[in-house]
Every structure is written in structure tokens, then in C-alpha cells.
Amino acid sequence: MRIDKYLKNSRIIKRRTLAKDACEQGRVTVNGKTAKPGTEVAPGDIIHIVFGNGEITVRVLSTPEHVTKEMAATMYEIAD
């Protein structure tokens, strides 16, 4: 699954366009490499995102195409 779509489906970032912009600005890395919006992610990948006032690192657990609001939090876990 594309990183921009994953960030939107998992509700880490609210809109896909915002996820795309974050990738294009170099604020998202996958497994230590700067991610483009089309970068593919799979279970086990580590995503690091730098926000305006903080940052988050998550481990991908699943990449389903259709996700309910309740299922979104099960798509990743916070990593250190």
C-alpha cells in the first residue's frame, strides 16, 4: 500500500493530500529512507513522521484496503 494512503487509512494523518505533502517535504521516512508519496509499505516497516511540533514513530502491523474508524488503531503500534 502507498504510504500516503496508509497514513490516511490509519488516521495518523487526517487527509491523503496532507500525507502527500508531508512526504514531498521530506518529513516522512520508511525504514530510515525518505519516503515519496508512492513508497510502498508492508507489515513490519517502521515509519517516522515529523510534525510541526513533534514527531512519531510507528510500526506497520497491517495494510487493509478498507478500514473502519475502530479498526484504524490496529493498523500500527507506537515504536520507540
Buried (B, 14 or more C-beta within 10 A) or exposed (E): BBBBBBBBBBBBBEEBEEBBBBBEEEBBBBEEEEBBBEBEBEEEBBBBBBEEEEEEEBBBBBBBEEBEEEBBEEBBEEEE
